[in-house]
Amino acid sequence: MAILEAKNIVKRFGGVTALSNGNITCREGKITGLLGTNGSGKSTISKIITGVYLPDGGTITYQGKEVAFRDPIEAKRAGIVMAFQNLSLIPDLTVWQNVVLSFEQRKGVFLDNQAAREKTRELIDQFVPGFDIERKVIQLNSSEKQIVEIIKAISEEPRLLILDEPTAALEQAQVKALFWYMKKLASEGVAIIFTSHRMGEIMEICDDIVVFNNGKNTGSIDFEKDGKNQDEIIGLITGDIEGTSEKHKNEDISEETKFEVKDLQYQEILKHINLSVKKGEVLGVGGLQGQGQVELMLALAGNYKKIKGQAILDGKEISLKSPKTTIREGIVFVPGDRQTEGLMMQDSVYQNMIMPKLAMKKQPLFTPVKKYQKEAEEVVKILSIKTDTIDQKVNNLSGGNQQKVVVGKWIPFDINVLLLSDPAKGVDIGAKQDLYDFVLKLAKEKGISVILYASDNEELVDYCNRVMVMYEGSIIKELSGDDITNANITKASLNLPEGERKEMEA
């Protein structure tokens, strides 16, 4: 029996359509796999179901009644709960305080803290026996935090439980415990939506799947009726889009190696990374989100002091242990999160453009304002930044123009390596094309080497000469030439055993 049906769901964020036709049906006592590549709409429809977002179109029917939850609290009271991949925990509260937050039990006029502790301990012992629930969340590692997030959701005794990439940070034993508990909940009639990029987990735990691609459904499979066909699932995930993308990449690449790193390591996040990029080449970094791509870009930008390994630029060994050092070497970084990492939102276009220069040690005694203003105006012209004046605050610009400012502030520098971390995320099609056209022009005319991480595989297909695919902090596959396709990147991202991968490609 269907407990929830979402039909024809539409969601727009500004000029970007995240969902154009989202559909999913969940049945009591069944575990439904929600699959799709990065940006396909999976998280968006989950957040609409749980009241984080309001839909712009479509209907949701829950327990036979049409609903439109205004916030997650309202959804929780109706029995719909989500454990988020981007954790919803409060760092300064203890484990048990996070678990019962907003749903505290009372004993008369007082909170029943003892009952809350006992409930938390009973649930968490299923995953990590003997776990100290008095510890603050800020003291936990990533897998422990994820367990607390899951326990928090389970503790609310949902009728529909949504698990968004719950196993990404868990150890094998913890995954096994989670699957046991999911089956237990399903046997009690709870409907579960399970999002995962790990094909083995989908095949093991799910009763059926729904696949999203580019904001709409590409299909669904009921395993009980139709069986489990991995080839069919991969086809639905990648979509029928092979060969439809127009490629805009530089073909004439120098054979000269511009930049390379050897045996790069950082904690348990980056594992023995080896890469090289040629002069004028665009090297792509792909894979499912959260596999170490962002950390790799930050490491190359000098963000980690305790990094291990060797870096060589133009044949000379350099240090990657501070941003100032890498900037002086001409290695500059463009983050994807422009609002929190790339810009000072309350400052002007001009102030944002000159900030990297002012932060460097070697500065003239008096700031050459007229010179810097002229440079900023030239950058605005080169990148076609739509602004009335360089004194306009960047928070008044569109997302695409904001991102152009993030890139533009580095143009006056002598760039050797340009690091782009998902630079077109949330940017409209026109601004995205302008951005990449400029990047390719820099690479071709000035011989700048580009390392591009993009969560959208099509950006890697369109613009990269080679693509490295990452999985759990390691590079597991390199693609080049005609092998750079959406399907091949997706298959490598899932890290299937080689035999299964060859079978699918046959």
TAMOSUL-V886496 format. One record per residue. RES is the residue in one small letter. SS is DSSP state (H for helix, E for strand, - for the rest). OMEGA is omega in radians with two decimals (999 if undefined). D_FIRST is the distance of its C-alpha to the first C-alpha in whole Angstrom. Layout:
{{RES	SS	OMEGA	D_FIRST} {RES	SS	OMEGA	D_FIRST}}
This chain:
{{m	-	-3.12	0} {a	E	3.07	4} {i	E	3.13	6} {l	E	3.02	9} {e	E	3.03	11} {a	E	-3.05	14} {k	E	3.00	16} {n	E	-3.08	20} {i	E	3.11	21} {v	E	3.06	25} {k	E	3.12	27} {r	E	3.01	31} {f	E	-3.04	33} {g	-	3.14	37} {g	-	-3.09	37} {v	E	3.08	35} {t	E	-3.14	31} {a	E	3.09	29} {l	E	3.10	26} {s	E	3.13	26} {n	E	-3.09	23} {g	E	-3.13	20} {n	E	3.04	17} {i	E	3.09	14} {t	E	3.13	10} {c	E	-3.10	8} {r	E	3.11	5} {e	-	3.08	6} {g	-	-3.12	9} {k	-	3.11	10} {i	E	-3.09	13} {t	E	3.08	13} {g	E	3.10	17} {l	E	-2.98	18} {l	E	3.09	22} {g	-	3.13	25} {t	-	3.10	29} {n	-	3.10	30} {g	-	-3.09	30} {s	-	3.13	27} {g	-	-3.09	25} {k	H	-3.10	23} {s	H	-3.12	24} {t	H	-3.12	24} {i	H	3.09	21} {s	H	-3.13	20} {k	H	3.05	23} {i	H	3.13	22} {i	H	-3.07	18} {t	-	3.03	20} {g	-	3.08	23} {v	-	3.06	26} {y	-	2.95	26} {l	-	3.14	26} {p	-	3.04	24} {d	-	3.11	27} {g	E	-3.14	25} {g	E	-3.10	21} {t	E	3.02	18} {i	E	3.09	16} {t	E	-3.10	13} {y	E	-3.10	11} {q	-	3.04	10} {g	-	-3.12	10} {k	E	3.08	14} {e	E	-3.08	16} {v	E	3.01	18} {a	-	-3.06	21} {f	-	-3.09	22} {r	-	3.12	25} {d	-	-3.11	26} {p	H	3.13	24} {i	H	3.12	25} {e	H	3.11	23} {a	H	-3.14	20} {k	H	3.13	21} {r	H	3.09	21} {a	H	3.09	18} {g	-	3.11	16} {i	E	-3.04	16} {v	E	-3.14	19} {m	E	2.96	21} {a	E	-2.98	23} {f	-	3.00	26} {q	-	2.99	28} {n	-	-2.85	31} {l	-	3.14	31} {s	-	-3.07	31} {l	-	3.08	33} {i	-	-2.98	36} {p	-	-3.02	39} {d	-	3.05	41} {l	-	3.11	39} {t	E	3.12	39} {v	H	-3.06	35} {w	H	3.10	34} {q	H	3.08	35} {n	H	-3.08	33} {v	H	-3.05	30} {v	H	-3.06	30} {l	-	-3.14	32} {s	-	3.12	30} {f	-	-3.10	29} {e	-	3.04	32} {q	-	-3.13	32} {r	E	3.04	35} {k	E	-2.97	38} {g	-	3.14	39} {v	-	-3.09	41} {f	E	3.03	40} {l	E	3.14	38} {d	-	-3.08	37} {n	H	3.14	38} {q	H	3.11	38} {a	H	3.13	34} {a	H	3.11	33} {r	H	-3.11	35} {e	H	3.14	34} {k	H	3.13	30} {t	H	-3.12	31} {r	H	3.14	33} {e	H	-3.13	31} {l	H	-3.04	28} {i	H	3.08	30} {d	-	3.08	32} {q	-	-3.07	29} {f	-	-3.12	30} {v	-	-3.11	34} {p	-	3.10	35} {g	-	-3.11	38} {f	-	-3.11	37} {d	-	-3.09	40} {i	-	3.10	37} {e	-	3.12	41} {r	-	3.06	41} {k	E	-3.10	41} {v	H	-3.12	38} {i	H	-3.13	41} {q	H	-3.04	42} {l	-	3.00	39} {n	-	-3.01	39} {s	H	-3.12	36} {s	H	3.11	34} {e	H	3.09	35} {k	H	-3.14	34} {q	H	3.09	30} {i	H	3.12	30} {v	H	3.10	30} {e	H	3.14	28} {i	H	3.14	25} {i	H	3.11	26} {k	H	3.14	26} {a	H	-3.11	23} {i	H	-3.06	22} {s	H	-3.10	24} {e	-	3.05	22} {e	-	-3.06	19} {p	-	2.94	16} {r	-	3.04	13} {l	E	-3.12	13} {l	E	3.11	16} {i	E	-3.13	18} {l	E	-3.07	20} {d	E	-3.13	23} {e	-	-3.04	25} {p	-	-3.03	25} {t	-	-3.03	27} {a	-	-3.08	30} {a	-	-3.03	33} {l	-	3.01	32} {e	-	-3.02	34} {q	H	-3.13	32} {a	H	3.12	32} {q	H	3.06	30} {v	H	3.12	28} {k	H	3.12	27} {a	H	3.12	27} {l	H	-3.13	24} {f	H	3.09	22} {w	H	-3.10	23} {y	H	3.09	21} {m	H	3.12	18} {k	H	3.10	17} {k	H	3.12	18} {l	H	3.13	16} {a	H	3.12	13} {s	H	3.12	14} {e	-	3.07	14} {g	-	3.13	10} {v	-	3.02	11} {a	E	-3.07	10} {i	E	2.95	13} {i	E	-3.04	15} {f	E	3.10	18} {t	E	3.12	21} {s	-	3.04	24} {h	-	-3.09	27} {r	-	-3.01	27} {m	H	3.13	26} {g	H	3.13	27} {e	H	3.12	24} {i	H	-3.11	22} {m	H	-3.08	22} {e	H	-2.88	22} {i	H	-2.96	19} {c	-	3.02	16} {d	-	3.08	14} {d	E	3.13	14} {i	E	2.97	16} {v	E	-3.06	17} {v	E	3.09	20} {f	E	3.06	23} {n	E	3.13	26} {n	-	3.01	29} {g	-	3.11	26} {k	E	-3.12	24} {n	E	2.96	21} {t	E	3.07	23} {g	E	3.08	20} {s	E	3.14	17} {i	E	3.01	17} {d	E	-3.07	14} {f	H	-3.10	16} {e	H	-3.11	15} {k	H	-2.96	15} {d	H	-3.12	18} {g	-	-3.08	20} {k	-	-3.12	22} {n	-	-3.06	24} {q	H	3.11	26} {d	H	-3.11	28} {e	H	3.13	26} {i	H	3.13	24} {i	H	3.12	28} {g	H	3.12	28} {l	H	-3.13	25} {i	H	-3.08	26} {t	H	-3.12	30} {g	-	-3.11	29} {d	-	-3.06	32} {i	-	-3.14	34} {e	-	3.04	37} {g	-	-3.11	40} {t	-	-3.08	40} {s	-	3.08	41} {e	-	-3.06	44} {k	-	3.13	46} {h	-	-3.09	49} {k	-	3.09	50} {n	-	-3.10	54} {e	-	-3.10	55} {d	-	-3.08	59} {i	-	3.08	58} {s	-	3.05	61} {e	-	-3.10	61} {e	-	3.07	63} {t	E	-3.10	60} {k	E	-3.00	60} {f	E	3.08	58} {e	E	3.02	56} {v	E	-3.10	55} {k	E	3.07	55} {d	E	3.14	53} {l	E	-3.13	52} {q	E	3.03	50} {y	E	-3.10	48} {q	-	3.08	47} {e	-	-3.01	44} {i	-	3.13	43} {l	E	-2.98	45} {k	E	3.00	46} {h	E	-3.13	49} {i	E	3.02	49} {n	E	3.10	51} {l	E	3.03	52} {s	E	3.13	54} {v	E	-3.08	54} {k	E	3.10	57} {k	-	3.13	59} {g	-	-3.10	58} {e	-	2.98	54} {v	E	-3.13	51} {l	E	-3.11	49} {g	E	3.03	45} {v	E	-3.08	43} {g	E	-3.10	39} {g	-	3.11	36} {l	-	-3.11	33} {q	-	3.07	34} {g	-	-3.13	35} {q	-	3.10	37} {g	-	-3.08	40} {q	H	-3.13	41} {v	H	3.13	42} {e	H	3.08	44} {l	H	3.13	46} {m	H	3.11	47} {l	H	3.12	48} {a	H	3.13	50} {l	H	3.13	52} {a	-	3.08	52} {g	-	-3.03	54} {n	-	-3.04	51} {y	-	-3.14	52} {k	-	-3.03	55} {k	-	3.13	54} {i	-	3.10	53} {k	E	3.10	55} {g	E	-3.05	56} {q	E	3.08	58} {a	E	-3.07	58} {i	E	3.12	61} {l	E	-3.12	62} {d	-	3.08	64} {g	-	-3.10	65} {k	E	3.12	66} {e	E	-3.13	64} {i	E	3.10	62} {s	-	3.08	60} {l	-	-2.98	57} {k	-	3.02	57} {s	-	3.11	57} {p	H	3.14	56} {k	H	3.14	60} {t	H	-3.11	61} {t	H	3.12	59} {i	H	3.10	59} {r	H	3.11	63} {e	-	3.12	62} {g	-	3.06	60} {i	E	-3.04	57} {v	E	-2.94	55} {f	E	3.06	51} {v	E	-3.12	49} {p	-	3.12	46} {g	-	-3.13	42} {d	-	-3.02	42} {r	H	-3.02	45} {q	H	-3.11	44} {t	H	-3.05	44} {e	H	-2.98	46} {g	H	-3.00	48} {l	-	2.90	50} {m	-	-2.88	51} {m	-	-3.10	49} {q	-	3.13	52} {d	-	-3.06	55} {s	E	3.04	56} {v	H	-3.12	56} {y	H	-3.13	59} {q	H	3.09	59} {n	H	-3.09	56} {m	H	-3.08	58} {i	H	-3.05	61} {m	H	3.13	59} {p	H	-3.14	59} {k	H	-3.12	63} {l	H	-3.11	63} {a	-	-3.13	62} {m	-	-3.08	64} {k	-	-3.08	67} {k	-	-3.13	70} {q	-	3.04	70} {p	-	-3.10	73} {l	-	3.09	75} {f	-	-3.12	74} {t	-	3.12	70} {p	-	-3.00	71} {v	H	-3.09	69} {k	H	3.12	70} {k	H	-3.12	70} {y	H	3.10	66} {q	H	3.12	65} {k	H	3.11	67} {e	H	-3.13	64} {a	H	3.13	61} {e	H	3.11	62} {e	H	3.11	63} {v	H	3.10	59} {v	H	-3.14	58} {k	H	-3.10	59} {i	H	-3.07	59} {l	-	-3.13	55} {s	-	3.10	55} {i	-	-3.10	53} {k	-	3.11	53} {t	-	-3.13	55} {d	-	-3.08	58} {t	-	3.10	59} {i	-	3.10	59} {d	-	3.11	60} {q	-	3.12	56} {k	E	-3.07	54} {v	H	3.13	51} {n	H	3.06	48} {n	H	3.11	49} {l	-	3.03	48} {s	-	-3.13	45} {g	H	-3.13	43} {g	H	3.13	45} {n	H	3.03	48} {q	H	-3.12	48} {q	H	3.08	47} {k	H	3.09	50} {v	H	3.12	52} {v	H	3.11	51} {v	H	-3.01	52} {g	H	-3.09	55} {k	-	3.14	56} {w	-	-3.03	57} {i	-	3.13	59} {p	-	3.14	62} {f	-	3.00	62} {d	-	-3.03	63} {i	-	2.98	60} {n	-	-3.12	60} {v	E	3.11	56} {l	E	-3.14	53} {l	E	-3.12	50} {l	E	-3.12	47} {s	E	-3.12	44} {d	-	-2.97	41} {p	-	-3.06	44} {a	-	-3.13	42} {k	-	3.13	38} {g	-	-3.13	37} {v	-	-3.11	40} {d	-	-2.99	40} {i	H	-3.11	41} {g	H	3.14	45} {a	H	3.10	46} {k	H	-3.14	44} {q	H	3.09	46} {d	H	-3.08	49} {l	H	-3.10	49} {y	H	3.06	48} {d	H	-3.14	51} {f	H	3.14	53} {v	H	3.13	52} {l	H	3.10	53} {k	H	3.08	56} {l	H	-3.11	57} {a	H	-3.06	57} {k	H	-3.01	59} {e	H	-3.09	62} {k	H	3.12	62} {g	-	3.12	61} {i	-	3.06	58} {s	E	-3.08	56} {v	E	2.99	52} {i	E	-3.00	49} {l	E	2.91	46} {y	E	3.10	43} {a	-	3.09	40} {s	-	3.09	36} {d	-	-3.10	36} {n	H	-3.09	37} {e	H	3.07	38} {e	H	3.10	41} {l	H	3.13	42} {v	H	-3.03	42} {d	H	-2.89	44} {y	H	-2.99	47} {c	-	3.06	47} {n	-	3.01	50} {r	E	3.10	48} {v	E	3.01	45} {m	E	3.13	44} {v	E	-3.11	40} {m	E	3.09	40} {y	E	3.11	37} {e	-	3.01	38} {g	-	-3.13	41} {s	E	2.99	43} {i	E	-3.05	44} {i	E	-3.10	42} {k	E	2.99	43} {e	E	-3.13	45} {l	E	3.11	45} {s	E	3.08	48} {g	H	-3.10	49} {d	H	3.11	46} {d	H	3.12	44} {i	-	3.10	43} {t	-	3.11	40} {n	H	-3.12	36} {a	H	-3.11	35} {n	H	3.09	37} {i	H	-3.14	37} {t	H	3.14	33} {k	H	3.12	34} {a	H	-3.12	36} {s	H	-3.13	34} {l	-	3.09	32} {n	-	3.09	35} {l	-	3.03	34} {p	-	-3.02	36} {e	H	3.14	39} {g	H	3.13	38} {e	H	-3.13	35} {r	H	3.14	36} {k	H	3.14	39} {e	H	-3.14	36} {m	H	-3.09	34} {e	H	-3.10	37} {a	-	999	39}}
